[in-house]
């Protein structure tokens, strides 16, 4: 799966009226992420329950470690307003070493 000491990006989306900053702050408080970048103004077109849907969304890029993926996967649905929240874990093959060290330090739990 994911190495505990690798940085990953967890991607999720929120509806445009959700408080994205509060969502990220809750994850920060639990040391599940080191940083969340909010990208408002996204437009999603998708099939849901047999129909084509369209919705405005805010994309969130959540930076964390491989070690925190499982707890994040467990916690995110409880905080998320969607019945089936998007959560994709994107592996980072490389990164600026000081930034990688910062991310890993911010989500360390010991």
N, C-alpha and C positions, 0 to 999 in steps of 0.2 A: 504494500500500500504506500504510505508516505513515511519517509524517514522523519523521526521526531525533530531533527535539527535542520530541516529544510524549510524555506519560506514558501508558502503557497498563497494564492489569492482565491478567496471565496467570493463568488459573484452571486448577488441576489438582486431582486427588484422590489420596489415598494410602490404603492399607488401615490400619485402626486400630492394628495392631501395628507399623507402620513407624515409624522414628525421623524424624518430620517436622522436628524442629529440626535434626538433622544434614543432612537433605536441603536445607533452606534455607541452612544454613551453607556447604555446598559451593557453592551458587549465589552466595552473597555473596562467598565467597573468590575466585571467578572474575569478580566484578563483573558478573554477568549480571542480578542483581536488587539493588534498594536495600533491600528489606524483604519479608518473607514473614509473612503472618498465617495462623495455623493455627486452623481451626474444627472441632474434633473433634465427634463425635456425629452426623454426617450419616448418612442412610440412603438408599441408592440402589436403585432398582428399574429393571431394564433388560433388554433382550433381548440375549443373547449366544449365538452359535452355535445359533440356533433355539429357545433355551429362555428362559423368564423367570427372571431371577436377582435375588437380593436380597443386599445387602452393606452392612455398616457401613463408613463411610469418614471420613476427615478431609479437609475442603476446605482448599486453600491458595490464598490470594490473594497473588500475587507482583507487586510494583510495580517497573516497569522503564521503559525508554524504547523508542521505536520503533526506534532504532538497534540495540538489543540483542535484538530479537525473533528475527531469523534465527539468531544464535548460541545463543540459549536454545532455540529449536526443534530445533537440532542436538544440543545437549548433554543436554537433559532426558531423552530416552529411555534414554540410557546410565546415568543415575542412578536411573531409575524402576523399581520392581519389577513393574509391569504390562507385559504383552506389547504392548498398545495403550494407552498412557497418554492420559488426557484432557489436552488443551492447547487452551484457547480464549483468544484475545487479544481483550480488551474495550477499545475506545477510550474515553478519558476526554475529554469535550468541554470540561471546565472543571475548575479546581482552585485551591486556595489558593496563590497565587504563591510564597510562601516554601517550601511543601512541594514544589511542582513543581520548583523550583530545587534543592532538596535531593536529590530522586530523580535528577534529571538529573546532578547532580554526583557522586553515589555510583556511578553506572554508567558514567561517562565513562572512556574508555580511553586518553586521550592526554595 
